[in-house]
Amino acid sequence: MLLDLLLPLGDRIAPFNVIQYITFRCAGAALTGVVLSLLLGPSFIRAARRLSIGQTIREEGPERHQSKAGTPTMGGLLILTAVIVPTLLWSDLSNIYVWLAIGTTIGLGAVGFADDLLKVRRRHNRGLSMKAKFALQLLVGAALGAGLVSFTPLDANLSFPFFKTLVLELGVFYIPFVAVLIAGSSNAVNLTDGLDGLAIGATLVAAATYAIFVYIAGNSIAAGYLQVSYVPGAGEVAIICSALVGASLGFLWFNAHPAQVFMGDVGSLAIGGTIGAVAVLSKQELLLVLVGGLFVLEALSVIVQVASFKMTGRRVLRMAPIHHHFELRGWSENQVIVRFWILAVLFAFLGLSTLKLR
């Protein structure tokens, strides 16, 4: 929007030419996201309290978490606002990749909103059934895959980190692959969202990292030099990542321990789906395992715990997801959060290292 309004002025007022650069608009989107979060946060929290939109805490969780019951939830609506508005302001709205990414964000946000709404109305921590939620996540992911196949020149193949020329053609399996990746990424962030600030801090790191990857993918010179897939036009998606970084910073102000508001599923599902979508659009799908390593670790801990209990009747961890395991081992909540943030940063560095290790 601002690109269309301000760029024509560049012929008469030279400083306005800076609007054409993605890096400048990324900075603008990040700053706008922070400001929106900080300005709207207090009003949102007051409204949530007035409407009794409070978090219910699962009884089988750590006992000290019961004190958090009633904390305003559905703060993901604040995050979505602080991502979508800056994206509409600062990005090139004629770019199809921007709309596909936004569509994925909104679609999964709607799934999370429905889940949160049921929890609030029922005064219970159970919303949509697992099958219904997963089916809707797959549907949103399949819509993204179908959109890429129908409206973009993006190749239906899969590249591998650390290898320059190794490519796997997915063909008819491309749309199912994208659907599973989006659902998996969405659920992984959802499982991580169990401690104050944990998920949003890790999101900030992953979004900043993928902003670099998708910017490189959309730059022919950088992509050629680093020998990664070149995706013309994908660089605009870096603005969405930057808006998510800004929104995360602003939301963390209110979500830091002790949290004044929780993001709810409307936030975690949308965030996870957005990061997954950016991974697909940048042709760095498999790197999601590294860049989002903390989310993967959280999801795997649940899978291993459930599989072990069903097959052997024994639990590998004291409690899953793994952040609760360390709580029960005596770590304070702040220790778990900060140490897991450090892991998220290390995973991000590992992902970035693949740009040269090929």
C-alpha positions in Angstrom: 0.0 0.0 0.0 2.7 2.5 1.0 4.8 1.3 -1.9 2.1 2.3 -4.4 1.6 5.6 -2.6 5.1 6.8 -2.0 7.2 5.3 -4.8 5.8 7.6 -7.5 6.9 10.6 -5.4 10.5 9.4 -5.7 10.7 11.2 -9.1 10.3 14.5 -7.3 11.5 13.8 -3.8 14.5 11.6 -3.9 14.4 10.2 -0.3 11.1 8.5 -1.2 13.0 6.1 -3.5 14.1 4.2 -0.4 10.6 2.7 -0.2 11.5 0.4 -3.2 14.0 -1.5 -1.1 12.8 -4.6 0.7 15.2 -4.2 3.6 13.8 -0.7 4.3 10.3 -2.0 4.2 11.2 -4.9 6.5 12.5 -2.5 9.1 9.3 -0.5 8.7 7.1 -3.6 9.1 9.0 -4.7 12.2 8.7 -1.3 13.8 5.0 -1.0 12.9 4.4 -4.5 14.4 6.1 -3.5 17.7 4.2 -0.2 18.0 0.8 -1.8 17.2 1.4 -4.6 19.8 2.4 -2.1 22.5 -0.4 0.3 21.8 -3.2 -2.2 21.5 -2.0 -4.6 24.2 -3.4 -2.9 27.3 -6.8 -2.3 25.7 -7.0 -5.9 24.5 -6.1 -7.2 28.0 -8.7 -5.0 29.6 -11.4 -6.1 27.1 -10.5 -9.8 27.6 -10.9 -9.4 31.4 -14.2 -7.6 31.0 -15.5 -10.3 28.7 -14.1 -13.1 31.0 -12.0 -14.5 28.2 -9.7 -16.4 30.6 -7.3 -19.3 30.3 -8.2 -22.7 31.7 -5.3 -24.8 32.9 -5.2 -28.6 32.5 -5.4 -30.3 35.8 -2.6 -32.8 35.0 0.0 -30.1 34.5 2.4 -28.8 37.1 0.5 -27.7 40.2 2.1 -24.2 40.3 0.5 -23.4 36.9 -3.0 -23.5 38.5 -2.4 -19.9 39.7 -2.5 -18.8 36.0 -6.1 -19.8 35.6 -8.2 -16.9 34.4 -5.3 -15.0 32.8 -6.7 -13.3 29.6 -6.2 -15.5 26.5 -6.7 -15.3 22.7 -3.9 -12.8 22.6 -3.1 -14.3 19.2 -5.7 -11.8 17.8 -3.3 -9.1 18.9 -0.4 -10.8 17.2 -2.3 -11.4 14.0 -3.3 -7.7 13.9 0.3 -6.7 14.4 1.4 -9.0 11.6 -1.3 -8.4 9.0 -1.6 -4.6 9.2 2.2 -4.0 8.7 2.2 -6.5 5.9 -0.6 -4.7 4.1 1.1 -1.4 4.7 4.7 -2.2 3.7 4.5 -5.1 1.2 3.9 -5.2 -2.6 0.2 -6.2 -2.6 0.5 -7.4 -6.2 2.8 -10.2 -5.1 1.0 -13.6 -5.0 3.4 -15.0 -2.4 2.4 -12.4 0.1 -1.3 -13.3 -0.3 -0.6 -17.0 0.0 1.3 -16.5 3.2 -1.3 -14.1 4.7 -4.1 -16.6 3.6 -2.3 -19.4 5.5 -1.9 -17.2 8.6 -5.6 -16.2 8.6 -6.8 -19.7 7.8 -4.9 -21.3 10.8 -5.8 -18.3 13.0 -9.4 -19.0 12.3 -9.0 -22.7 13.3 -7.3 -21.6 16.5 -10.0 -19.0 17.2 -12.7 -21.7 16.9 -10.7 -23.9 19.3 -10.2 -21.1 21.8 -13.8 -19.9 21.6 -15.1 -23.4 22.5 -12.6 -23.6 25.4 -13.8 -20.2 26.8 -17.5 -21.1 26.4 -17.1 -24.5 28.0 -14.8 -23.2 30.7 -12.6 -26.2 29.9 -9.2 -26.7 28.2 -10.7 -28.9 25.5 -11.9 -27.2 22.4 -12.0 -28.8 18.9 -11.4 -32.5 18.8 -7.8 -33.5 17.8 -9.1 -35.1 14.6 -11.2 -32.0 13.6 -8.3 -29.6 14.4 -5.8 -31.7 12.4 -8.1 -32.1 9.5 -8.7 -28.3 9.3 -4.9 -27.7 9.5 -4.3 -30.1 6.7 -7.0 -28.4 4.7 -5.3 -25.0 5.1 -2.0 -26.5 4.2 -3.4 -28.2 1.1 -4.9 -24.9 0.1 -1.5 -23.3 0.2 0.0 -26.2 -1.8 -2.8 -25.9 -4.4 -2.3 -22.2 -4.6 1.4 -22.6 -5.3 0.8 -25.1 -8.0 -2.0 -23.1 -9.6 -0.8 -19.5 -9.4 3.0 -19.5 -9.1 6.0 -20.9 -11.1 7.3 -22.6 -7.9 8.8 -26.0 -8.7 7.3 -29.0 -6.9 10.6 -30.3 -5.7 12.5 -30.5 -2.4 16.1 -29.4 -1.9 18.3 -30.7 0.8 20.5 -28.7 3.3 24.3 -29.2 2.9 23.9 -30.5 -0.7 24.2 -28.2 -3.7 22.5 -30.3 -6.4 20.5 -32.9 -4.6 16.8 -32.3 -5.4 13.8 -34.6 -5.0 10.9 -34.2 -7.4 7.6 -34.6 -5.5 5.2 -34.4 -8.4 1.7 -35.3 -7.3 2.9 -35.6 -3.7 3.8 -31.9 -3.4 0.4 -30.7 -2.2 0.1 -33.5 0.5 3.7 -32.7 1.5 2.9 -29.0 2.0 -0.3 -29.9 3.9 1.6 -32.1 6.3 4.4 -29.6 6.8 2.0 -26.8 7.6 0.0 -28.9 10.0 3.1 -30.2 11.7 4.7 -26.7 12.0 1.4 -25.3 13.4 1.1 -28.1 16.0 4.7 -27.9 17.0 4.4 -24.2 18.0 1.1 -25.0 19.7 2.8 -27.6 21.9 5.6 -25.2 22.7 3.2 -22.6 24.0 3.1 -23.9 27.6 5.2 -21.4 29.5 5.1 -17.6 29.7 6.9 -16.1 26.7 8.5 -19.4 25.6 6.7 -19.9 22.2 6.7 -16.2 21.3 10.4 -15.8 22.0 11.3 -18.8 19.9 9.0 -17.5 17.2 10.9 -14.3 17.1 14.1 -16.2 16.5 12.7 -18.4 13.8 10.9 -15.6 12.0 14.1 -13.4 11.9 16.1 -16.4 10.5 13.5 -17.1 7.8 13.4 -13.5 6.9 17.1 -13.9 5.9 16.4 -17.1 3.9 13.4 -15.8 2.0 15.1 -12.5 1.2 18.1 -14.5 -0.3 15.7 -16.8 -2.2 14.1 -13.7 -3.8 17.5 -12.1 -4.8 19.0 -13.6 -7.9 22.5 -12.5 -7.1 22.5 -13.7 -3.5 20.7 -17.0 -4.4 23.2 -17.6 -7.2 26.2 -16.9 -5.0 25.0 -19.1 -2.1 23.7 -21.7 -4.5 20.1 -21.9 -3.1 16.9 -22.0 -5.1 16.0 -18.7 -6.7 12.3 -17.8 -6.3 11.5 -14.5 -8.1 9.3 -12.3 -6.0 9.7 -14.4 -2.8 11.7 -11.6 -1.2 8.5 -9.7 -0.4 7.6 -12.4 2.1 10.6 -11.2 4.2 8.3 -8.3 5.2 5.8 -10.8 6.7 8.6 -12.3 8.7 9.8 -8.9 9.9 6.2 -8.0 10.9 6.1 -11.2 12.9 9.4 -10.3 14.6 8.0 -6.9 15.6 4.7 -8.4 16.7 6.5 -11.0 18.8 8.6 -8.4 20.5 5.6 -6.3 21.3 3.6 -9.3 22.5 6.5 -10.5 24.6 6.2 -7.3 26.6 2.8 -8.6 28.0 3.5 -12.3 27.7 6.8 -12.3 29.7 6.6 -14.1 33.1 4.3 -13.5 34.9 2.2 -13.3 31.8 -0.6 -10.7 31.5 -2.0 -12.4 28.5 -1.7 -15.8 26.7 -1.7 -16.1 22.9 -4.1 -19.1 22.8 -4.4 -21.4 19.8 -5.5 -18.5 17.6 -1.9 -17.3 18.0 0.1 -20.5 18.2 -1.5 -22.2 15.2 -1.3 -19.1 13.1 2.3 -18.5 14.0 3.4 -22.1 13.3 1.5 -22.1 10.0 3.1 -18.8 9.0 6.7 -20.0 9.6 5.9 -23.2 7.8 4.5 -21.3 4.8 7.6 -19.1 4.6 9.8 -22.3 4.7 7.8 -23.6 1.7 7.9 -20.2 -0.2 11.7 -19.9 0.3 12.2 -23.5 -0.9 13.9 -24.2 2.5 11.3 -26.7 3.8 13.7 -29.2 5.4 15.6 -26.4 7.1 12.5 -26.0 9.2 13.8 -28.9 11.3 16.9 -26.9 12.1 15.6 -23.3 12.3 12.6 -24.5 14.3 14.6 -27.1 16.2 13.1 -26.1 19.5 9.6 -26.6 18.2 10.6 -29.9 16.7 12.1 -31.0 20.0 8.8 -30.1 21.8 6.7 -32.0 19.3 9.0 -35.1 19.3 8.9 -35.2 23.1 5.1 -35.6 23.0 5.3 -38.2 20.2 7.9 -40.3 22.1 6.1 -40.0 25.4 2.8 -41.1 23.9 4.4 -43.9 21.9 6.4 -45.2 24.9 3.4 -45.2 27.2 1.2 -47.0 24.7 3.8 -49.7 23.8 5.4 -50.3 27.2 3.2 -48.6 29.7 6.2 -46.4 30.8 6.9 -42.7 30.4 10.2 -41.5 29.1 9.7 -38.0 30.5 8.2 -36.9 33.8 5.7 -34.9 31.7 5.4 -33.9 28.1 6.0 -31.5 26.3 9.6 -31.5 27.4 9.5 -28.0 29.1 7.3 -29.5 31.8 9.8 -32.3 32.3 12.4 -29.8 33.3 10.0 -27.9 35.5 9.3 -31.1 37.4 13.0 -31.7 37.7 13.3 -28.5 39.7 14.1 -25.8 37.1 12.2 -22.6 37.7 9.9 -21.4 34.9 12.3 -18.6 34.0 15.2 -21.0 33.8 13.3 -23.2 31.4 12.2 -20.3 29.3 15.6 -18.6 29.0 17.5 -21.8 28.4 15.1 -22.9 25.7 15.4 -19.5 24.1 19.1 -20.1 24.0 18.5 -23.4 22.3 16.3 -21.7 19.7 19.1 -19.2 18.9 21.6 -22.1 18.6 19.3 -24.0 16.2 18.9 -20.8 14.2 22.7 -20.4 13.9 22.9 -24.0 12.8 20.3 -23.4 10.1 22.1 -20.3 8.9 25.4 -22.2 8.7 23.9 -24.3 5.9 24.2 -21.3 3.6 27.9 -21.9 3.3 28.2 -25.6 4.2 27.2 -27.0 0.9 
